[in-house]
Amino acid sequence: MSKLAILASHGGSILQTVVDACEAGTLAAEVVLVISNNSDSHALARARDHGIKTLHLSASTHPEPELLDRAIRCAFDQANVDWVVLAGYMKRLGKETLSAYPHRIINTHPALLPKYGGKGYFGRSVHQAVMDAGDTESGATVHFVTGDYDTGPIVSQVRVPVKPQDTVESLEERVKTAERKLIVSSLTELVGCKEAAGY
Ligand code: GRF
């Protein structure tokens, strides 16, 4: 059974979807660790409710960026994680962690990358930008994580329409509904590939 770590900063609804899929057996994996940079995040509370090990690791627990990077990498090592999911995690991972887990860390983003990605594109600002540009479709992207925000090889995407009567909130909800299915299907594929290849 593949072991997952999830990093999240705020609400944790994507985290919740992954935990539920694991518990329901639709995803052959177990969430063994949740890390947040925000000690008050709902994401941590959700994980605790499910008996999942949680850690608050941030610039307040580790003011030196290199030591924070090491702490995150060591937490993954100790939990023997196979895959890491960034689900609304608002920080960049450090070099040590990235190089210790090549092609093992994925991020989910609420837009059709490479459009509307990078610094400043998070939460509702993404959907506002899509609407301001007059786009008729948006979507979500799951991609492998590199050193920069929202870059790295794309694993999968899903498209949704932008409707004339949409508000930022209604578009966000449509994208998030699709994004929840996308993260589970992406993980199912990645976990399945790993098991089939026997590594
Ligand atoms: C998701 O839309 C994700 O793509 C983005 O942040 C959002 C997280 O939402 N990076 P939640 O905290 O899981 O509700």
Boltz pocket constraint, residues with backbone or C-beta under 6 A from the ligand:
constraints:
  - pocket:
      binder: B
      contacts: [[A, 8], [A, 10], [A, 11], [A, 12], [A, 13], [A, 14], [A, 15], [A, 86], [A, 87], [A, 88], [A, 89], [A, 108], [A, 109], [A, 110], [A, 123], [A, 176], [A, 179]]
      max_distance: 6.0
